[in-house]
Amino acid sequence: MNQKSNKQVTVIDLGRQSYKPTWDLQEQQLQKIVTLKKSNRAAAVAVPTPNFFYWVEHPPVITLGKSGLPKHLLLNEQQLTEKGIEFFTTNRGGDITFHGPGQLVGYPILDLENFFTDIHKYLRLLEEAIILTLKEYGLAAKRSAGETGVWFDVGTPFARKICAMGVKASRWVTMHGFALNVNTDLGYFDYIVPCGIQGKAVTSLAAELKREIPLDEVKAKILVHLSELFEAELVAN
C-alpha cells in the first residue's frame, strides 16, 4: 500500500551526550520506522512514518566507519584512555573522524520515501545546507570530487575540511549524519588521519573567522536551509 508522505521533521536537541547512547537512540528510531513500514504493507490504511533530526555535542570520541582503516587511528588504547577519548567502530559510511565539544553533530533519522529515494541526492543536500550556512558567514565552501563533506580551497595546497559526513540507510530510513566544526579544538584531529585522507587539513568556523560562534546561531541557520532544501516542516520537540 502507498503511504502518505509526511514531510514534518521533529527536531530534538540532546545537548551534550556520549556517543554510544545517541547511536543506540538512532538505531531504535530507525528500527521503529522500518517496522512501521513493514506493517503498512498489509494495512488497509497506512500510517505515515515519522522523521526526526537530532542535534548533539559529543564529549571527545573517535569513530571509524565501514570503509575506514584501523591504521588511520594514530593512538593506541592506552593513549586514548590517557587523553580521555572514547573510540568506536561504527556502521556508518566513511572512514575515521573525531567528535568533540564545540562541534555541531546532526543526526537526521528520515524516511526518504517521504522526500525522495536517492542517497546521492540526500548527501548532496546535506552538504548544500552546510555550504549555504557558511556562505552566511562570508565563507565560500565547496564540495570536493569523490570526498563527501564540505571543504575550503578545494584543489589547492590549502584544501581543508570543515564538515564531515557519514550515513547509513536501511529501507530508505537514514541514520548518522554530519559533523560541522564550529568551535572545535582542532588539535584532536592530529590523532587520526581525518576521513582517511592524507595530507589535507581540518578547520573550523572559529578558525576561519578568528572568533567563537554561538552554536545555537549556527543550528538555526542550518535548520532553515534543511527545511528549504528538503521542502520539510521542521518542528521543535
LODREN-641628 format. One record per residue (C-alpha): residue in one letter; x, y, z. Coordinates in steps of 0.1 Angstrom, whole numbers, plus 5000, padded with zeros to 4 digits. Layout:
! LODREN-641628
+------+------+------+------+
: rest :   xx :   yy :   zz :
+------+------+------+------+
:    A :    X :    Y :    Z :
...
+------+------+------+------+
This chain:
! LODREN-641628
+------+------+------+------+
: rest :   xx :   yy :   zz :
+------+------+------+------+
:    M : 5000 : 5000 : 5000 :
:    N : 5012 : 5035 : 4992 :
:    Q : 5017 : 5055 : 5023 :
:    K : 5010 : 5092 : 5025 :
:    S : 5042 : 5113 : 5026 :
:    N : 5050 : 5130 : 5059 :
:    K : 5074 : 5159 : 5054 :
:    Q : 5073 : 5170 : 5090 :
:    V : 5105 : 5165 : 5109 :
:    T : 5107 : 5166 : 5147 :
:    V : 5139 : 5184 : 5158 :
:    I : 5153 : 5173 : 5192 :
:    D : 5183 : 5189 : 5208 :
:    L : 5201 : 5163 : 5230 :
:    G : 5227 : 5188 : 5243 :
:    R : 5260 : 5172 : 5253 :
:    Q : 5257 : 5134 : 5253 :
:    S : 5281 : 5105 : 5249 :
:    Y : 5283 : 5088 : 5215 :
:    K : 5270 : 5053 : 5224 :
:    P : 5236 : 5064 : 5238 :
:    T : 5230 : 5085 : 5208 :
:    W : 5240 : 5057 : 5184 :
:    D : 5216 : 5034 : 5203 :
:    L : 5188 : 5060 : 5201 :
:    Q : 5193 : 5063 : 5163 :
:    E : 5192 : 5025 : 5159 :
:    Q : 5160 : 5023 : 5180 :
:    Q : 5142 : 5051 : 5160 :
:    L : 5153 : 5035 : 5127 :
:    Q : 5140 : 5001 : 5137 :
:    K : 5107 : 5016 : 5148 :
:    I : 5102 : 5033 : 5114 :
:    V : 5113 : 5002 : 5095 :
:    T : 5088 : 4981 : 5115 :
:    L : 5060 : 5006 : 5108 :
:    K : 5069 : 5005 : 5071 :
:    K : 5066 : 4967 : 5071 :
:    S : 5033 : 4967 : 5089 :
:    N : 5020 : 4994 : 5064 :
:    R : 5023 : 4969 : 5036 :
:    A : 4995 : 4948 : 5049 :
:    A : 4974 : 4976 : 5064 :
:    A : 4942 : 4989 : 5049 :
:    V : 4952 : 5024 : 5058 :
:    A : 4989 : 5031 : 5060 :
:    V : 5002 : 5051 : 5090 :
:    P : 5026 : 5080 : 5079 :
:    T : 5062 : 5073 : 5090 :
:    P : 5078 : 5099 : 5113 :
:    N : 5110 : 5118 : 5107 :
:    F : 5135 : 5131 : 5133 :
:    F : 5165 : 5153 : 5135 :
:    Y : 5188 : 5152 : 5165 :
:    W : 5214 : 5178 : 5175 :
:    V : 5241 : 5166 : 5198 :
:    E : 5275 : 5177 : 5210 :
:    H : 5297 : 5148 : 5220 :
:    P : 5325 : 5145 : 5245 :
:    P : 5358 : 5136 : 5228 :
:    V : 5353 : 5104 : 5207 :
:    I : 5368 : 5090 : 5176 :
:    T : 5347 : 5068 : 5153 :
:    L : 5357 : 5045 : 5125 :
:    G : 5333 : 5040 : 5096 :
:    K : 5327 : 5009 : 5075 :
:    S : 5353 : 5019 : 5049 :
:    G : 5378 : 5030 : 5075 :
:    L : 5412 : 5015 : 5081 :
:    P : 5424 : 5009 : 5117 :
:    K : 5458 : 5024 : 5108 :
:    H : 5441 : 5058 : 5104 :
:    L : 5439 : 5059 : 5142 :
:    L : 5472 : 5072 : 5154 :
:    L : 5468 : 5064 : 5191 :
:    N : 5468 : 5031 : 5210 :
:    E : 5442 : 5021 : 5236 :
:    Q : 5463 : 5033 : 5265 :
:    Q : 5469 : 5067 : 5248 :
:    L : 5431 : 5071 : 5241 :
:    T : 5424 : 5064 : 5278 :
:    E : 5450 : 5089 : 5290 :
:    K : 5436 : 5116 : 5267 :
:    G : 5400 : 5109 : 5277 :
:    I : 5389 : 5099 : 5242 :
:    E : 5364 : 5072 : 5235 :
:    F : 5367 : 5050 : 5204 :
:    F : 5340 : 5031 : 5184 :
:    T : 5339 : 5011 : 5152 :
:    T : 5305 : 5021 : 5138 :
:    N : 5282 : 5012 : 5110 :
:    R : 5281 : 5045 : 5091 :
:    G : 5297 : 5050 : 5058 :
:    G : 5330 : 5068 : 5055 :
:    D : 5364 : 5065 : 5073 :
:    I : 5376 : 5079 : 5106 :
:    T : 5366 : 5111 : 5123 :
:    F : 5366 : 5129 : 5156 :
:    H : 5336 : 5144 : 5175 :
:    G : 5340 : 5167 : 5205 :
:    P : 5330 : 5198 : 5223 :
:    G : 5324 : 5228 : 5201 :
:    Q : 5313 : 5206 : 5171 :
:    L : 5278 : 5205 : 5159 :
:    V : 5266 : 5170 : 5151 :
:    G : 5233 : 5165 : 5132 :
:    Y : 5217 : 5131 : 5130 :
:    P : 5187 : 5130 : 5106 :
:    I : 5165 : 5099 : 5110 :
:    L : 5144 : 5104 : 5079 :
:    D : 5122 : 5080 : 5059 :
:    L : 5135 : 5092 : 5025 :
:    E : 5103 : 5078 : 5009 :
:    N : 5087 : 5108 : 5024 :
:    F : 5110 : 5130 : 5003 :
:    F : 5129 : 5112 : 4975 :
:    T : 5146 : 5078 : 4972 :
:    D : 5181 : 5089 : 4963 :
:    I : 5210 : 5085 : 4987 :
:    H : 5233 : 5105 : 4965 :
:    K : 5209 : 5134 : 4964 :
:    Y : 5204 : 5131 : 5002 :
:    L : 5242 : 5136 : 5008 :
:    R : 5244 : 5164 : 4983 :
:    L : 5215 : 5183 : 5001 :
:    L : 5232 : 5178 : 5035 :
:    E : 5263 : 5193 : 5020 :
:    E : 5244 : 5221 : 5004 :
:    A : 5228 : 5231 : 5037 :
:    I : 5262 : 5235 : 5053 :
:    I : 5276 : 5253 : 5022 :
:    L : 5247 : 5278 : 5024 :
:    T : 5251 : 5283 : 5061 :
:    L : 5288 : 5290 : 5057 :
:    K : 5280 : 5315 : 5029 :
:    E : 5260 : 5335 : 5055 :
:    Y : 5293 : 5340 : 5073 :
:    G : 5310 : 5352 : 5042 :
:    L : 5328 : 5319 : 5036 :
:    A : 5330 : 5302 : 5002 :
:    A : 5328 : 5265 : 5009 :
:    K : 5327 : 5237 : 4983 :
:    R : 5324 : 5200 : 4977 :
:    S : 5355 : 5180 : 4968 :
:    A : 5350 : 5155 : 4940 :
:    G : 5350 : 5120 : 4954 :
:    E : 5353 : 5132 : 4990 :
:    T : 5320 : 5135 : 5008 :
:    G : 5318 : 5166 : 5031 :
:    V : 5324 : 5203 : 5029 :
:    W : 5357 : 5220 : 5022 :
:    F : 5376 : 5252 : 5016 :
:    D : 5402 : 5259 : 4989 :
:    V : 5395 : 5227 : 4970 :
:    G : 5422 : 5217 : 4946 :
:    T : 5449 : 5239 : 4962 :
:    P : 5477 : 5231 : 4987 :
:    F : 5455 : 5248 : 5013 :
:    A : 5425 : 5225 : 5010 :
:    R : 5409 : 5219 : 5044 :
:    K : 5377 : 5202 : 5056 :
:    I : 5352 : 5218 : 5079 :
:    C : 5323 : 5193 : 5078 :
:    A : 5325 : 5155 : 5077 :
:    M : 5296 : 5133 : 5067 :
:    G : 5288 : 5096 : 5070 :
:    V : 5254 : 5080 : 5068 :
:    K : 5236 : 5046 : 5069 :
:    A : 5203 : 5038 : 5053 :
:    S : 5180 : 5008 : 5058 :
:    R : 5148 : 5005 : 5037 :
:    W : 5153 : 5042 : 5029 :
:    V : 5155 : 5052 : 5066 :
:    T : 5186 : 5072 : 5074 :
:    M : 5208 : 5075 : 5104 :
:    H : 5242 : 5091 : 5114 :
:    G : 5248 : 5124 : 5096 :
:    F : 5272 : 5153 : 5096 :
:    A : 5297 : 5169 : 5120 :
:    L : 5304 : 5206 : 5115 :
:    N : 5335 : 5221 : 5133 :
:    V : 5323 : 5253 : 5148 :
:    N : 5345 : 5260 : 5179 :
:    T : 5362 : 5226 : 5179 :
:    D : 5397 : 5221 : 5194 :
:    L : 5414 : 5210 : 5161 :
:    G : 5443 : 5195 : 5180 :
:    Y : 5423 : 5163 : 5184 :
:    F : 5425 : 5157 : 5146 :
:    D : 5463 : 5152 : 5150 :
:    Y : 5454 : 5118 : 5165 :
:    I : 5438 : 5105 : 5133 :
:    V : 5442 : 5107 : 5095 :
:    P : 5409 : 5126 : 5091 :
:    C : 5384 : 5108 : 5069 :
:    G : 5414 : 5086 : 5058 :
:    I : 5426 : 5114 : 5035 :
:    Q : 5464 : 5120 : 5038 :
:    G : 5479 : 5155 : 5036 :
:    K : 5448 : 5176 : 5039 :
:    A : 5440 : 5198 : 5068 :
:    V : 5409 : 5203 : 5090 :
:    T : 5394 : 5236 : 5100 :
:    S : 5366 : 5252 : 5120 :
:    L : 5342 : 5281 : 5117 :
:    A : 5360 : 5298 : 5146 :
:    A : 5394 : 5292 : 5130 :
:    E : 5382 : 5308 : 5097 :
:    L : 5365 : 5338 : 5113 :
:    K : 5390 : 5342 : 5142 :
:    R : 5363 : 5343 : 5168 :
:    E : 5340 : 5319 : 5186 :
:    I : 5305 : 5314 : 5172 :
:    P : 5274 : 5306 : 5193 :
:    L : 5263 : 5271 : 5184 :
:    D : 5226 : 5279 : 5186 :
:    E : 5231 : 5306 : 5160 :
:    V : 5246 : 5281 : 5136 :
:    K : 5220 : 5255 : 5144 :
:    A : 5192 : 5279 : 5135 :
:    K : 5208 : 5288 : 5101 :
:    I : 5213 : 5251 : 5092 :
:    L : 5177 : 5242 : 5100 :
:    V : 5164 : 5270 : 5078 :
:    H : 5184 : 5256 : 5048 :
:    L : 5175 : 5220 : 5056 :
:    S : 5138 : 5229 : 5057 :
:    E : 5140 : 5247 : 5023 :
:    L : 5162 : 5221 : 5006 :
:    F : 5141 : 5191 : 5017 :
:    E : 5108 : 5211 : 5015 :
:    A : 5102 : 5199 : 5050 :
:    E : 5084 : 5213 : 5080 :
:    L : 5108 : 5213 : 5110 :
:    V : 5091 : 5213 : 5144 :
:    A : 5110 : 5217 : 5176 :
:    N : 5102 : 5190 : 5202 :
+------+------+------+------+
